[in-house]
């Protein structure tokens, strides 16, 4: 389990309005969220049609060209 070193930011009324964490810990959180999202996407698309490597590259190139134009 990740542990976090939190610094609470208070407003003039001593109400907590934000939290600061070290950048290294923030990057760990990002990595965990990205991995969770990827795993969720993999689960959701498990039964979808699969493309061969060549077909996937062609489709990616088509998407890239479409975005650039």
C-alpha positions in Angstrom: 0.0 0.0 0.0 1.2 3.5 -0.9 1.8 5.9 2.0 1.5 9.6 1.4 3.1 12.6 3.2 0.3 15.2 3.1 0.4 18.9 3.9 -3.0 20.4 4.3 -3.6 23.9 2.9 -6.0 26.0 5.0 -7.8 29.2 4.2 -8.1 32.2 6.4 -10.9 30.5 8.3 -8.8 27.4 9.1 -10.9 25.4 6.6 -9.0 22.7 4.6 -9.0 23.7 0.9 -6.2 21.7 -0.6 -3.6 19.0 0.0 0.1 19.1 -1.1 2.0 15.9 -1.7 5.5 15.3 -3.0 5.8 15.0 -6.8 7.3 11.5 -6.5 4.1 10.3 -4.6 1.9 12.1 -7.1 3.7 10.3 -10.0 3.1 7.0 -8.2 -0.7 7.8 -7.9 -0.7 8.6 -11.7 0.9 5.3 -12.5 -1.6 3.4 -10.3 -4.5 5.2 -12.0 -3.1 4.6 -15.5 -2.6 0.8 -14.7 -6.1 0.6 -13.3 -7.6 2.3 -16.4 -5.7 0.0 -18.7 -6.7 -3.1 -16.8 -10.4 -1.9 -16.9 -10.2 -1.2 -20.6 -8.6 -4.7 -21.2 -11.5 -6.3 -19.3 -14.1 -4.3 -21.2 -12.7 -5.2 -24.6 -11.8 -8.8 -23.9 -14.4 -10.1 -26.3 -14.0 -7.5 -29.0 -12.7 -8.2 -32.5 -8.9 -8.4 -32.6 -6.8 -7.0 -35.3 -3.6 -8.5 -36.7 -0.4 -6.5 -36.2 -0.5 -5.3 -39.7 -4.1 -4.4 -39.7 -3.7 -2.6 -36.4 -0.8 -0.5 -37.8 -2.9 0.4 -40.9 -5.8 1.4 -38.7 -3.5 3.5 -36.4 -2.0 5.2 -39.5 -5.5 5.9 -40.8 -6.5 7.5 -37.4 -3.3 9.5 -37.3 -3.8 10.8 -40.9 -7.5 11.7 -40.1 -6.4 13.7 -37.0 -3.7 15.6 -38.9 -6.0 16.6 -41.7 
